[in-house]
Amino acid sequence: MVKTLFTSLVDIDYPIIQAPLVGGYSGPEMVAAVSNLGCLGTLALGNSSPDQIEKACAETQSLTDKPFAANFFITQNQTYPTSSEKVSALDALASYYTELGLDPSCLYQEPLSAAPDLEEQIEAILDFNVPIITFTFGVPSVELLNKIRSQGVFLIATATNIDEARLIQNFGFDAVILQGIDAGGHRASFLTAGNTGPDATSLFQQTSRSISIPQVVTGGIMTGQQISSFIRQGADACQLGSAYLFTDEAKLEEPYLSAIQQRPVDTCLTNSFTGKYARVVCNSFTQTMQGQSVVSFPYQSQLTSAIRKKAAELKKFEYLPFWLGNSAVQGLQQSTESLTQNLINELKFSLSSGS
């Protein structure tokens, strides 16, 4: 075992967390495999309905009796786009609709759907006594936090700068995830747009003296040696996302897997797919959409969903988001169990040898 304050508080053996991978990439099989080895698996439930949450939790609990976490999005503060904002965003996408043979005219008239209701999501998760709940894109209302706390749940929120980390601590969270700009997927920013910020190492250095709650570092971490380095510097755990994309349980389609296996692979931040800045593999869509009008998250994703679906059908993969962190270390295709066990072994060896 490798004990820290965080591992003791959440009753796990190793300070390794599998990040929530929205899109169906971190399903119950992956989460259970991570937790069964004494680390912490995380279900990605930010886009899920109550029925989907119940199904995911029930399946995960059938595969493990160890602690696992569930992640949710904070979207109540997102502004519904005005008619003019929507038109501008659709105009920016018009050429893609035309090239793919899609008719965008109906989208100008159809209302955009609201994000899933967080309170309904929390009601569903509380029925399963999931011991750890994490939040991305901000913090929920005090009323909802108090309701969750009353059930004895361990609460974590994600920060991308020191101001967000301080706010999370002031709201009484039990731990904070420090997400560097090198992390793949969506930026968790909520006090800034998220298109700039420190990398994982710099962010931890900035917060280590002013944040007293346990700190989990994420962003570009792929090996047990990297985890060991952060633990020796005083971090309580590390969260890995991109490393788990290479596993069998992520079930990536071949074009996605091929894109992230290239070396060198260029990543960039873009808000063109969903309205929130996210780190993806650079492609022609991210390049031509740079600086174009977009509507806020999650509404932009509704405007691009038809493009992404049709592009996948036509194998025009340059129009699809392949989420990936910025790391010099190449991920290896293997099972979730194999990756997690290798991370544990590397971490233990690195800590014992001082390397």
matplotlib code that plots the C-alpha trace (Angstrom):
import matplotlib.pyplot as plt

x = [0.0, 1.0, -0.9, -1.6, -4.2, -6.5, -6.2, -7.0, -10.1, -11.6, -10.4, -8.3, -4.8, -3.0, -3.2, -4.3, -7.6, -9.0, -10.5, -14.1, -14.1, -17.3, -18.6, -18.9, -15.2, -15.1, -17.9, -18.5, -16.0, -13.1, -14.2, -14.6, -11.2, -9.5, -11.2, -10.7, -6.9, -7.2, -7.3, -10.3, -12.4, -14.8, -18.0, -18.5, -22.2, -22.3, -24.5, -26.5, -30.2, -31.4, -32.1, -28.7, -27.1, -29.0, -28.0, -24.3, -24.2, -25.9, -23.6, -20.5, -21.6, -22.2, -18.5, -16.8, -17.4, -14.6, -15.1, -15.7, -16.6, -19.2, -18.6, -21.2, -21.2, -22.2, -24.3, -26.9, -24.7, -24.5, -26.3, -28.9, -27.8, -29.8, -31.3, -28.5, -25.8, -27.3, -27.5, -23.9, -22.8, -24.8, -23.4, -19.9, -20.8, -22.8, -19.9, -19.5, -23.2, -23.0, -19.9, -21.5, -24.8, -26.7, -29.5, -29.0, -32.2, -34.2, -31.7, -32.3, -35.9, -35.5, -35.0, -31.8, -32.3, -31.4, -28.7, -29.6, -31.0, -28.3, -30.7, -32.4, -29.0, -28.0, -31.3, -30.5, -26.9, -27.7, -30.0, -26.8, -24.7, -21.8, -19.2, -17.4, -18.9, -16.8, -17.9, -16.6, -17.2, -17.9, -19.7, -23.3, -25.7, -25.1, -28.5, -27.5, -24.1, -25.6, -28.0, -25.1, -23.1, -25.9, -25.5, -21.9, -20.5, -16.9, -17.1, -14.5, -14.5, -12.0, -10.0, -7.8, -6.2, -5.5, -8.6, -10.9, -9.0, -9.5, -13.2, -13.6, -11.8, -14.0, -17.1, -16.1, -15.1, -13.2, -10.6, -9.7, -8.6, -6.0, -6.3, -3.4, -3.8, -2.0, -5.0, -7.0, -10.7, -12.7, -11.1, -12.9, -12.6, -15.5, -14.0, -12.2, -12.8, -10.2, -8.1, -5.1, -3.7, -0.8, 0.2, -0.3, 3.1, 2.9, -0.7, 0.3, 3.3, 1.0, -1.6, 0.5, 1.1, -2.4, -4.7, -5.0, -7.5, -6.1, -4.9, -5.2, -3.1, -4.1, -2.8, -0.3, 0.4, 0.9, 3.3, 3.8, 7.1, 5.2, 2.7, 5.6, 7.2, 4.0, 3.5, 7.0, 6.3, 3.3, 0.4, -2.2, -3.1, -2.9, -5.7, -5.1, -7.4, -5.5, -3.6, -6.9, -8.0, -5.6, -7.1, -9.4, -12.2, -12.3, -13.5, -12.2, -13.0, -10.0, -9.7, -9.6, -7.1, -4.9, -5.0, -3.7, -1.1, 0.7, 4.0, 4.4, 0.8, -0.3, -3.0, -4.7, -7.5, -10.7, -14.3, -15.7, -17.1, -19.0, -18.7, -16.2, -12.5, -11.1, -7.8, -8.1, -5.9, -5.5, -7.3, -8.8, -12.0, -10.1, -8.0, -10.7, -13.0, -10.4, -11.9, -15.4, -18.6, -19.8, -22.6, -22.0, -21.6, -23.5, -25.5, -22.6, -22.4, -26.0, -25.2, -22.2, -23.8, -25.1, -21.8, -20.0, -22.4, -22.4, -18.6, -18.2, -20.5, -18.5, -15.1, -14.2, -12.4, -10.8, -14.2, -14.3, -13.0, -10.4, -9.8, -6.2, -3.8, -0.5, 2.2, 5.6, 4.8, 3.1, 0.2, 0.2, -2.7, -3.5, -6.3, -7.4, -6.2, -2.8, -2.4, -3.4, -1.2, 1.7, 1.1, 1.0, 4.3, 6.0, 4.8, 6.0, 9.4, 9.9, 9.0, 11.2, 14.2, 13.9, 13.9]
y = [0.0, 3.6, 5.7, 9.4, 11.5, 11.1, 7.4, 7.1, 9.3, 7.5, 4.0, 3.0, 1.5, 3.6, 7.3, 6.6, 7.9, 7.0, 10.2, 10.3, 9.9, 11.2, 9.6, 6.1, 5.5, 4.9, 2.4, 0.1, -2.5, 0.0, 1.6, -1.7, -2.9, 0.1, 0.0, -3.7, -3.1, -0.6, 2.5, 4.8, 4.3, 7.1, 6.9, 9.8, 10.7, 14.4, 13.8, 11.0, 10.7, 9.3, 6.0, 5.8, 6.7, 3.9, 1.4, 2.4, 2.3, -1.0, -2.6, -1.2, -2.4, -5.9, -5.9, -4.5, -4.0, -1.4, 2.4, 4.2, 7.8, 9.4, 12.7, 15.3, 18.6, 22.0, 23.6, 25.7, 28.8, 28.3, 31.1, 30.0, 31.5, 34.3, 33.9, 36.0, 34.0, 30.8, 32.1, 33.2, 29.8, 28.0, 30.3, 29.4, 25.7, 26.1, 25.0, 21.7, 21.0, 21.6, 19.5, 16.6, 16.8, 18.0, 20.6, 23.0, 25.0, 23.1, 23.9, 27.6, 27.0, 24.1, 25.1, 23.8, 21.3, 22.0, 20.1, 17.2, 18.4, 18.1, 17.7, 14.8, 13.3, 13.6, 12.0, 9.0, 8.6, 8.9, 5.9, 3.8, 5.1, 5.9, 7.1, 9.8, 12.4, 14.8, 17.9, 19.6, 23.1, 24.6, 23.9, 23.1, 25.2, 25.2, 23.5, 20.6, 20.3, 20.1, 17.4, 15.3, 15.9, 14.6, 11.3, 11.1, 11.4, 12.5, 15.7, 16.7, 19.6, 20.5, 23.6, 24.9, 27.9, 28.9, 31.1, 28.2, 26.0, 28.5, 28.8, 25.0, 24.9, 27.7, 25.8, 23.0, 20.4, 17.4, 17.5, 19.4, 18.1, 20.4, 20.2, 21.5, 22.9, 19.8, 17.6, 16.0, 16.6, 19.5, 22.2, 22.3, 26.1, 28.1, 31.4, 31.8, 30.7, 28.1, 28.8, 29.7, 28.5, 26.7, 23.1, 20.5, 20.9, 24.7, 24.6, 22.3, 24.4, 27.5, 25.8, 23.6, 26.2, 27.8, 24.8, 22.6, 20.0, 17.0, 17.9, 15.5, 16.5, 15.8, 16.7, 14.9, 12.1, 8.7, 6.7, 5.5, 7.5, 10.7, 9.9, 9.2, 12.6, 14.4, 12.3, 13.1, 16.8, 16.5, 15.7, 13.4, 11.5, 11.8, 11.4, 9.9, 10.1, 9.8, 6.7, 4.9, 5.8, 3.2, 0.4, -2.3, -1.2, 2.3, 0.6, 3.4, 3.0, 2.4, 6.0, 7.4, 4.9, 5.4, 9.2, 9.1, 6.4, 8.7, 10.2, 13.0, 13.9, 17.5, 18.6, 21.9, 23.6, 24.3, 25.3, 24.6, 21.1, 21.8, 25.4, 24.6, 24.6, 21.1, 19.5, 17.4, 16.1, 19.0, 18.6, 20.6, 21.3, 22.8, 24.9, 26.4, 27.0, 28.9, 32.3, 31.5, 32.1, 29.4, 29.2, 28.2, 24.6, 22.3, 24.0, 24.1, 20.3, 20.1, 22.2, 20.0, 16.7, 16.1, 17.1, 14.6, 11.8, 12.3, 12.7, 9.4, 7.7, 9.2, 8.5, 12.1, 11.9, 15.3, 16.7, 14.6, 15.4, 13.0, 14.0, 13.6, 15.1, 16.7, 14.3, 13.2, 9.7, 7.3, 5.3, 1.5, -0.6, -3.0, -4.0, -1.6, -4.2, -4.4, -0.6, -0.1, -2.8, -1.4, 2.1, 0.6, -1.3, 1.7, 3.9, 1.6, 1.0, 4.7, 5.6, 2.9, 3.7, 7.4, 7.7]
z = [0.0, -0.5, 2.0, 1.9, 3.7, 0.7, 0.4, 4.2, 3.9, 0.9, 2.0, -1.0, -1.1, -3.7, -4.6, -8.2, -9.6, -13.0, -14.5, -15.6, -19.4, -20.8, -24.0, -22.6, -22.4, -18.6, -18.1, -15.2, -16.4, -16.3, -13.1, -11.3, -12.6, -11.2, -7.8, -7.4, -7.4, -4.6, -6.6, -7.4, -10.5, -11.5, -13.5, -15.9, -15.4, -16.3, -19.4, -17.9, -17.1, -13.8, -15.5, -17.0, -13.6, -11.9, -14.6, -14.4, -10.6, -10.3, -12.9, -11.2, -7.8, -9.3, -10.4, -7.3, -3.5, -3.4, -3.3, -6.6, -7.5, -9.7, -11.6, -12.5, -14.4, -13.0, -15.7, -13.9, -14.5, -18.2, -20.2, -22.7, -26.1, -27.6, -31.1, -32.6, -30.9, -32.1, -35.7, -35.6, -34.4, -37.0, -39.7, -38.7, -39.1, -42.3, -44.6, -42.7, -43.0, -46.8, -47.3, -45.4, -47.2, -44.2, -44.1, -41.2, -41.8, -39.3, -36.6, -36.9, -35.7, -33.2, -29.5, -27.8, -25.1, -21.5, -19.8, -17.4, -14.1, -11.5, -8.6, -10.3, -11.1, -7.4, -6.2, -8.4, -7.2, -3.5, -3.7, -4.4, -1.5, -3.8, -1.3, -3.4, -5.7, -7.8, -9.7, -12.9, -14.1, -10.7, -7.4, -6.8, -4.6, -0.9, -0.4, -2.7, -1.1, 2.4, 1.2, -0.2, 3.0, 5.1, 3.4, 4.5, 0.9, 0.3, -1.9, -4.5, -7.0, -9.8, -10.1, -12.9, -11.0, -7.5, -7.2, -8.1, -5.6, -2.8, -3.6, -3.5, -0.1, 1.2, 0.2, 2.5, 0.0, 1.3, -1.5, -4.7, -8.1, -9.6, -13.4, -15.4, -18.9, -20.2, -19.3, -22.0, -22.6, -21.1, -19.0, -15.7, -15.5, -14.0, -13.0, -16.4, -19.9, -19.5, -22.7, -20.6, -17.2, -15.5, -16.3, -13.6, -12.0, -11.8, -10.5, -7.7, -6.8, -6.7, -4.4, -2.2, 0.5, 0.5, 0.2, 3.2, 2.0, 0.1, -3.4, -6.4, -9.4, -13.0, -16.4, -18.6, -16.1, -17.7, -15.5, -11.9, -11.9, -12.5, -9.8, -7.4, -8.2, -7.2, -4.1, -3.0, -3.5, -1.2, -3.5, -2.0, -5.3, -9.0, -11.6, -15.0, -18.0, -21.3, -20.1, -19.7, -23.2, -24.5, -22.5, -23.9, -21.7, -23.2, -26.4, -28.7, -32.3, -34.6, -36.0, -32.5, -31.3, -34.4, -33.9, -30.4, -31.1, -33.6, -32.7, -32.7, -32.0, -31.7, -29.3, -28.9, -26.9, -28.7, -27.8, -31.2, -30.4, -27.2, -26.3, -23.5, -24.1, -24.3, -25.3, -28.4, -31.2, -33.6, -37.0, -39.8, -37.8, -34.8, -37.2, -39.4, -36.4, -34.5, -33.5, -35.0, -33.1, -30.7, -28.2, -24.6, -23.2, -23.6, -26.4, -28.9, -28.8, -29.9, -33.0, -33.8, -33.0, -36.6, -38.0, -35.8, -36.5, -40.3, -40.3, -38.5, -41.1, -44.0, -42.2, -42.3, -39.0, -39.3, -38.1, -34.9, -31.4, -30.2, -26.6, -25.5, -22.9, -23.7, -22.6, -23.9, -22.7, -25.2, -23.9, -24.3, -25.5, -22.7, -20.3, -17.5, -15.0, -16.6, -16.8, -13.2, -11.9, -13.9, -12.4, -8.9, -9.4, -10.9, -8.1, -5.4, -7.0, -7.6, -4.1, -2.6, -4.8, -4.6, -8.4]

ax = plt.figure().add_subplot(projection="3d")
ax.plot(x, y, z, "-o")
ax.set_aspect("equal")
plt.show()
